[in-house]
Amino acid sequence: MPVTIIDDQTDRQIRRREFDLTANGRTVPGVLWSPAESRDGAPLVCLGHGASGDRHQQPLPWLATRLVTEHGWFALSIDGPVHGRRMVPPGGRESFWPEWKRPGTVEDMLADWSAALDWAQSQPDVGAGPVGYWGLSMGTIYGAPLVGAEPRIEAAVLGLMGIVGPDHYVPAVEAAAAAITCPVLFLMQLEDELFNREQCLALFDALASDDKRLHANPGLHPEVPVEELHHSIAFLVDHLEGAGTDRAATFQVSE
């Protein structure tokens, strides 16, 4: 697949490659963060942004920086279908809502993510180590189907999203949830103004994983506590490079 490197810089031990990948008849802009000195078998985390941003929307660069500098991992992000370098005016959520209604949008983004992951793992410094996923809101709208369909993904952080959406989307996300068997950390906001509690809980309940946990916090859609970002990194580290958490009950708390 043709790839154009737009920029390749190393700063403070973080190498950042901005690229345009041509696949499936589309140009897919993305960024690959990596340590200046890589190690064999290091994991890679795909980072999905929200509908109001692009591949550099916070907290994605913050997460990527921590994964690279503290753990020697790789991080990969691509622009959404009408975002960033492929923005459709006026941009942000105003452009996303009609795109979400378009049949085929999920399949297109899955193909874009798969192509970007193929390219990243083909780089000599990256290789085919374990893969994780982190994405909230629109990062789950497309991320849940990706995690359900992509066998390389071994652990995922999802949330700020429920079983809701256009007619073509609801059965797609239900099928995706039924196919997700990897460990999942699911985040939700109790006063979310975009996706309510019932919708979010329905998606969490539908996940087929035996290893899933729900973190719910007070606040509106964008008010995820920083604490949860730390939790999500620890969760991914535990499952992609650690022994995994023992989920068995240690004792019976009541009869």
Secondary structure, DSSP 8 states (H G I E B T S, - for coil): --EEEEEEEEETTEEEEEEEEEETTEEEEEEEEEESS--TT--EEEEE--TT--TT-TTHHHHHHHHHHHH--EEEEE--TTSGGG--TT-HHHHHHHHHTSTTHHHHHHHHHHHHHHHHHHSTTT-S--EEEEE-THHHHTHHHHHHH-TTEEEEEEES--S-SSTTHHHHHHHHHHH--S-EEEEEETT-SSS-HHHHHHHHHH---SSEEEEEESS-TT---HHHHHHHHHHHHHHHTS-----S-SS----
